[in-house]
Amino acid sequence: MTEEKKKSKEHPADKSEAKKKPAAAHENKHAKEAGTATAARADVPAIRPGDELKVFYRVIEAGKERTQIYEGTVIAIKNSGVSKTITVRKNSFGIAVERIFPLNSTLVQKIEVKKHTKVRRAKLFYLRKLKGKASRLKELR
């Protein structure tokens, strides 16, 4: 049989699936633009709870793009693989602010570890209750 006859004998459902594939590729394109990634990044440093980080995050406001530096302590790490997130807590003008960053997002440009600290827990939610010098953590050397 020639190839043309084989194509004409294909099941109609197979043709409709072939038409749907470009739409799925179109969805992935939008997912990348929204800031989600499909594979784990290699440039993310080893992060542990208690580390002080600088997160360089790309912010898009009113059609303009800028890099915002968010500096604080990692109080939680969730999941693993592509959906891994970190919760970073900082003190801004006397008010504590927490923000969750997806590590594999394209909006996270880079992460710098300022220092590692000694902690004995995976989640440091007890820091929310502490204020001032009581909330300090000892640095590892």
Backbone bond lengths (Angstrom), bond angles and torsions (degrees), N, CA, C in turn:
res aa  C-N    CA-C-N  psi(-1)  N-CA   C-N-CA  omega(-1)  CA-C   N-CA-C  phi
1 M - - - 1.460 - - 1.517 110.71 -
2 T 1.296 115.89 144.08 1.456 119.25 177.56 1.518 109.57 -82.15
3 E 1.316 115.04 164.75 1.469 120.13 -177.62 1.525 112.00 -65.11
4 E 1.337 117.06 -33.38 1.463 119.76 -179.75 1.519 111.48 -64.77
5 K 1.335 116.49 -39.81 1.468 119.77 179.27 1.525 110.42 -67.88
6 K 1.357 116.66 -37.21 1.451 120.13 178.71 1.523 110.85 -63.35
7 K 1.318 116.35 -41.37 1.469 120.43 179.29 1.518 111.66 -65.21
8 S 1.361 116.15 -37.64 1.457 119.58 -178.50 1.524 111.30 -71.80
9 K 1.344 117.56 -24.28 1.462 120.92 -179.32 1.524 112.68 -89.06
10 E 1.323 119.09 -1.29 1.462 121.66 178.61 1.519 110.66 -62.08
11 H 1.286 115.56 149.25 1.468 121.96 179.52 1.527 109.25 -67.61
12 P 1.341 119.58 141.63 1.476 121.56 -179.94 1.526 113.23 -60.47
13 A 1.327 117.32 -30.43 1.470 119.91 179.61 1.520 110.79 -65.61
14 D 1.336 117.48 -34.64 1.460 121.41 178.49 1.525 110.77 -63.38
15 K 1.321 116.52 -37.47 1.468 120.59 179.72 1.530 110.82 -67.31
16 S 1.334 116.49 -39.55 1.462 119.10 -178.49 1.525 110.70 -68.39
17 E 1.357 118.28 -34.81 1.455 121.20 176.86 1.513 110.89 -65.85
18 A 1.325 116.14 -36.99 1.464 120.05 179.36 1.523 110.48 -64.84
19 K 1.331 115.90 -33.55 1.458 119.15 179.45 1.530 111.41 -72.73
20 K 1.341 117.50 -28.86 1.459 121.22 -178.00 1.521 112.76 -75.58
21 K 1.299 119.27 -24.06 1.463 121.92 -176.05 1.528 113.67 -59.65
22 P 1.324 119.94 -43.35 1.468 117.89 178.17 1.528 112.45 -61.92
23 A 1.308 118.27 -31.33 1.465 120.32 178.22 1.525 110.68 -65.15
24 A 1.336 116.69 -38.71 1.461 120.18 178.02 1.527 110.26 -65.16
25 A 1.313 117.08 -39.50 1.460 120.78 177.16 1.520 110.03 -64.19
26 H 1.328 116.31 -35.26 1.458 121.55 178.52 1.534 110.39 -64.34
27 E 1.347 117.37 -38.76 1.469 121.35 178.48 1.521 110.67 -64.83
28 N 1.332 118.13 -40.38 1.460 121.39 179.63 1.517 110.93 -63.25
29 K 1.318 116.54 -35.54 1.462 120.45 178.66 1.531 109.98 -61.46
30 H 1.334 116.66 -43.55 1.459 120.44 179.30 1.521 111.28 -69.11
31 A 1.321 117.50 -33.88 1.468 120.53 178.70 1.524 110.26 -63.94
32 K 1.327 117.40 -38.90 1.464 120.19 178.71 1.522 111.06 -67.15
33 E 1.324 116.67 -37.80 1.463 119.99 179.28 1.524 111.04 -67.10
34 A 1.325 117.09 -31.71 1.458 121.02 -178.46 1.516 112.29 -74.68
35 G 1.341 118.01 -13.57 1.449 119.86 175.85 1.509 114.43 111.47
36 T 1.328 118.65 6.78 1.455 119.83 177.51 1.515 108.98 -97.63
37 A 1.308 115.79 150.30 1.453 120.78 -179.10 1.518 109.74 -114.77
38 T 1.323 116.31 159.15 1.454 119.87 -178.98 1.518 111.99 -101.59
39 A 1.317 119.66 -13.96 1.463 122.10 179.22 1.523 109.62 -135.88
40 A 1.322 116.00 153.19 1.458 120.48 179.71 1.525 109.87 -67.65
41 R 1.318 115.47 140.21 1.467 120.76 -178.20 1.518 110.94 -81.33
42 A 1.319 115.31 150.05 1.464 120.53 -179.60 1.533 111.54 -95.58
43 D 1.333 117.89 -18.56 1.465 120.95 -174.52 1.534 113.99 -87.55
44 V 1.331 118.70 5.22 1.459 121.75 179.76 1.532 108.73 -83.68
45 P 1.345 118.40 124.89 1.465 120.12 -179.66 1.531 111.79 -71.56
46 A 1.322 115.74 168.70 1.466 120.83 176.94 1.525 108.62 -70.31
47 I 1.330 116.27 119.55 1.458 121.73 -175.81 1.523 108.55 -118.02
48 R 1.338 115.11 134.88 1.463 121.60 177.90 1.525 108.37 -126.01
49 P 1.334 117.35 159.06 1.469 118.93 174.63 1.522 110.16 -60.73
50 G 1.309 116.15 139.52 1.459 121.35 -179.30 1.513 113.85 96.30
51 D 1.330 118.27 -12.72 1.464 121.06 179.32 1.522 110.22 -69.53
52 E 1.332 115.37 144.80 1.465 119.80 172.07 1.509 107.43 -95.91
53 L 1.332 115.81 126.84 1.461 121.94 -173.43 1.512 112.02 -121.89
54 K 1.329 113.83 159.05 1.457 122.87 163.90 1.521 105.45 -118.14
55 V 1.325 116.38 116.60 1.458 121.43 179.46 1.521 107.54 -106.78
56 F 1.327 116.28 120.96 1.460 121.99 177.81 1.523 106.70 -94.69
57 Y 1.331 116.26 108.25 1.458 123.01 -172.14 1.527 109.65 -115.22
58 R 1.332 116.32 131.31 1.466 121.73 -179.61 1.527 109.36 -83.56
59 V 1.326 115.95 122.86 1.462 121.88 -178.86 1.516 108.84 -114.45
60 I 1.333 116.18 132.25 1.465 121.07 178.88 1.525 107.41 -113.25
61 E 1.335 115.77 114.31 1.465 121.74 -179.69 1.516 109.37 -129.72
62 A 1.301 116.29 128.42 1.469 123.11 176.64 1.528 111.91 51.49
63 G 1.321 116.14 40.38 1.457 120.33 177.98 1.514 114.79 80.43
64 K 1.333 117.19 -5.12 1.465 120.67 178.51 1.518 109.43 -104.24
65 E 1.309 115.11 152.73 1.454 121.00 -177.11 1.525 109.77 -121.02
66 R 1.347 115.61 135.77 1.459 119.92 177.15 1.519 108.71 -146.20
67 T 1.325 116.03 164.33 1.457 121.21 178.43 1.518 108.65 -103.82
68 Q 1.325 115.91 126.25 1.458 122.29 178.92 1.521 108.20 -107.36
69 I 1.326 116.85 130.06 1.454 121.15 178.92 1.523 108.23 -97.01
70 Y 1.317 116.08 123.21 1.460 122.69 -179.91 1.516 106.48 -114.85
71 E 1.329 116.74 118.00 1.460 122.16 -173.30 1.521 109.36 -118.62
72 G 1.346 116.82 122.02 1.447 119.68 -179.25 1.517 112.76 -172.68
73 T 1.337 115.81 -167.51 1.457 123.69 -175.93 1.523 110.18 -103.14
74 V 1.314 116.80 137.22 1.465 121.84 176.46 1.527 107.61 -76.73
75 I 1.342 116.42 119.22 1.468 118.87 178.86 1.528 111.66 -107.18
76 A 1.332 118.30 -13.69 1.466 120.30 179.31 1.522 110.19 -157.86
77 I 1.332 114.82 145.74 1.461 122.13 172.43 1.520 106.16 -126.66
78 K 1.336 117.02 127.93 1.463 121.50 -178.44 1.516 110.38 -118.70
79 N 1.334 114.74 148.37 1.465 123.73 173.67 1.524 112.12 63.38
80 S 1.303 114.89 -171.87 1.457 121.34 176.01 1.515 107.20 -153.18
81 G 1.313 116.06 163.98 1.461 119.49 -179.78 1.514 111.82 78.66
82 V 1.315 116.11 -139.81 1.460 121.72 -173.05 1.525 112.33 -69.69
83 S 1.328 117.65 -34.52 1.468 120.51 -174.81 1.527 112.96 -90.83
84 K 1.307 118.43 17.76 1.464 122.35 -177.06 1.530 110.58 -66.93
85 T 1.336 115.52 133.80 1.468 120.83 178.70 1.524 110.02 -131.19
86 I 1.323 115.13 154.36 1.455 120.80 174.48 1.527 108.47 -125.29
87 T 1.327 115.87 144.53 1.456 121.51 175.13 1.518 107.25 -105.14
88 V 1.334 115.95 121.44 1.465 121.85 -177.39 1.524 108.05 -113.32
89 R 1.341 115.44 131.53 1.464 121.90 -178.76 1.515 109.32 -115.32
90 K 1.325 116.24 130.49 1.462 120.41 176.19 1.520 109.67 -132.67
91 N 1.310 115.65 161.36 1.450 122.05 177.87 1.522 107.66 -107.42
92 S 1.321 116.65 114.04 1.454 121.67 -176.67 1.528 109.63 -116.83
93 F 1.322 116.12 106.77 1.467 122.66 179.61 1.524 111.86 54.74
94 G 1.349 115.87 44.38 1.454 120.92 177.43 1.514 115.03 82.51
95 I 1.312 118.01 -2.19 1.464 121.92 179.37 1.524 107.88 -115.39
96 A 1.333 116.20 127.61 1.463 120.44 179.84 1.526 109.82 -79.90
97 V 1.330 115.70 133.99 1.455 122.13 -178.99 1.525 108.08 -126.96
98 E 1.334 116.29 132.61 1.460 121.22 176.78 1.512 109.07 -116.58
99 R 1.325 114.62 144.04 1.461 119.64 179.65 1.520 108.73 -142.81
100 I 1.327 116.26 140.31 1.460 121.85 -179.94 1.525 108.15 -102.45
101 F 1.330 115.66 127.28 1.457 121.90 179.84 1.527 110.50 -114.71
102 P 1.330 118.35 126.76 1.466 120.03 170.50 1.528 108.40 -76.68
103 L 1.320 117.62 120.28 1.464 121.02 -172.69 1.524 113.23 -64.30
104 N 1.330 117.67 -33.38 1.458 120.48 -175.18 1.523 113.42 -94.43
105 S 1.318 117.06 13.22 1.456 121.02 178.35 1.522 110.49 -73.97
106 T 1.314 115.88 147.54 1.469 119.94 175.97 1.526 110.76 -75.11
107 L 1.334 117.18 -14.74 1.460 120.58 178.38 1.531 111.79 -75.68
108 V 1.329 117.17 -23.21 1.469 120.99 174.49 1.527 106.18 -83.01
109 Q 1.333 115.73 108.66 1.462 119.03 -176.68 1.509 111.75 -76.32
110 K 1.329 116.71 -49.87 1.460 119.59 176.19 1.515 109.55 -158.17
111 I 1.333 114.62 162.78 1.455 121.60 179.25 1.514 107.91 -130.74
112 E 1.341 116.24 129.57 1.464 121.58 176.51 1.518 108.70 -115.36
113 V 1.324 116.88 132.58 1.454 121.37 176.21 1.525 107.53 -91.71
114 K 1.348 116.27 117.66 1.464 120.58 179.69 1.513 111.34 -79.28
115 K 1.351 116.33 -46.46 1.461 119.13 178.05 1.521 110.13 -158.53
116 H 1.326 115.39 154.74 1.459 123.02 174.98 1.524 107.48 -100.65
117 T 1.326 116.79 139.62 1.452 120.42 179.51 1.520 110.70 -121.50
118 K 1.328 115.45 161.18 1.450 121.71 -178.33 1.523 109.44 -88.05
119 V 1.325 116.27 116.63 1.465 121.57 176.43 1.525 108.43 -134.97
120 R 1.325 115.65 158.80 1.462 120.14 -177.97 1.523 111.55 -119.92
121 R 1.317 116.78 16.72 1.455 121.09 -179.56 1.518 111.00 -136.63
122 A 1.324 115.83 158.61 1.457 121.05 177.64 1.527 110.95 -84.13
123 K 1.327 116.86 -33.19 1.464 122.01 178.75 1.522 107.86 -118.29
124 L 1.313 116.47 127.62 1.466 121.35 -175.11 1.528 111.28 -106.25
125 F 1.329 116.41 46.33 1.458 120.46 -178.26 1.523 112.39 -68.56
126 Y 1.335 117.87 -17.48 1.465 120.33 178.03 1.524 111.55 -65.58
127 L 1.331 117.89 -17.88 1.468 120.59 177.71 1.532 111.62 -67.12
128 R 1.331 116.67 -21.34 1.468 120.15 179.67 1.526 111.69 -63.96
129 K 1.331 116.35 -29.73 1.475 120.51 -177.82 1.519 112.20 -84.92
130 L 1.340 117.74 -18.77 1.457 121.23 -174.39 1.518 110.97 -91.39
131 K 1.341 115.34 151.25 1.460 120.63 179.69 1.517 109.84 -132.50
132 G 1.306 115.87 153.34 1.466 121.23 173.25 1.513 113.59 62.72
133 K 1.344 114.92 -136.12 1.460 120.38 -176.37 1.521 112.59 -66.99
134 A 1.309 117.99 -22.79 1.470 121.42 -179.83 1.528 111.53 -65.45
135 S 1.306 116.91 -24.13 1.464 120.09 -176.91 1.530 112.91 -89.30
136 R 1.336 117.52 5.52 1.459 119.67 179.06 1.526 111.22 -74.55
137 L 1.313 116.44 149.77 1.459 122.92 176.78 1.520 109.14 -118.15
138 K 1.348 117.01 146.37 1.470 120.55 -179.01 1.521 110.10 -76.93
139 E 1.325 115.14 137.09 1.462 120.85 -178.68 1.529 110.98 -80.92
140 L 1.331 115.40 139.61 1.459 120.97 173.77 1.516 108.91 -81.80
141 R 1.334 117.00 141.34 1.459 119.86 178.12 1.478 111.68 -124.89
